[in-house]
Amino acid sequence: MEPGGDAITELAADHRELEDLFSQIELQPVDHPRRRELADRLTAELVRHTVAEEPHLYPAVRKHIPHGAAMADKELADHTRAEAMLKTSKT
């Protein structure tokens, strides 16, 4: 993110990019090498994105949003599940 940038806008753009990568993976035949390349890229981007959210977004969500702790926990669990699936899949 550029200095002075809007973190929420940046995170939303990351979400769109991750969704696009998921869509691209689904379009590839199961054994196609491009599918593995996209899955590896998605894994790296998802980890980068999660690392950006964990120290900044989730503490604020936990503190300022009703039921924020449960929301943050669910998002973290979703990220962990997606990362594990991408690492172990036969894409």
Residue, then its C-alpha position, 0 to 999 in steps of 0.5 A: m500500500e502506498p503511504g497515506g493509502d486507505a487500508i480498507t480500500e486496499l484490503a477490498a482490492d485484495h479480496r477481489e484479486l483473491e476471488d479472481l485467482f480462485s475463479q481462474i483456478e476453477l477454469q483450469p483442467v484439474d491436471h493442468p500445470r497452470r492450475r498449480e501455478l495459480a494455486d501457488r500464487l493464490t496461497a502466497e497472496l492469501v498468506r500476505h493478505t492474512v499477515a496484513e489483516e491480523p495485526h491491524l484489522y482484526p484487533a480493531v474488529r474485536k474491539h469496536i464491532p459487536h461480536g467482533a471477536a467471533m467474526a475475527d475468529k471465523e475469518l482467521a479460521d477461513h483463511t487457515r482452511a483455505e491455505a491448508m486446502l491450497k497446499t494439499s490439493k491435487t490442483 
